[in-house]
Amino acid sequence: MQADPQRDPLSATLSALADPTRRAILARLAQGAATVNELAEPFDISLPAVSRHLKVLEQAGLISRGREAQWRPCKLEAGPLRDLDGWLAHYRRFWEGSFDKMDAYLATLTKGDPNGRKN
């Protein structure tokens, strides 16, 4: 079941990012706008399958689609990724603090020995 991006944009972003093909599409779009055919090129899946992936990304707000003549280039939208990064920042402080504690603990274990062996 798809998350409703209007009600819970973070869940929609995480759901969209859960698929490796969609993450690869976003990585490609980070280099610049691309058409569906350009995005489909490296994948061994059908054009309709790529279109379905693009629809999920678009519904999550991660991409937008323009119109240039008969082309509909896709473009990366950074807002949902920025929001996800903000949410992760809380947890980043936790794991960075954990690493700092581990570094201090390891320093006490190896105190005075430049080879890192326990005293």
Stockholm file with secondary structure:
# STOCKHOLM 1.0

chainA/1-119         MQADPQRDPLSATLSALADPTRRAILARLAQGAATVNELAEPFDISLPAVSRHLKVLEQAGLISRGREAQWRPCKLEAGPLRDLDGWLAHYRRFWEGSFDKMDAYLATLTKGDPNGRKN
#=GR chainA/1-119 SS CCCCTTTCHHHHHHHHHTSHHHHHHHHHHTTCCBCHHHHHTTSSSCHHHHHHHHHHHHHTTSEEECCBTTBCCEEECCHHHHHHHHHHHHHHHHHHHHHHHHHHHHHHHTTTCTTCCCC
#=GC SS_cons         CCCCTTTCHHHHHHHHHTSHHHHHHHHHHTTCCBCHHHHHTTSSSCHHHHHHHHHHHHHTTSEEECCBTTBCCEEECCHHHHHHHHHHHHHHHHHHHHHHHHHHHHHHHTTTCTTCCCC
//
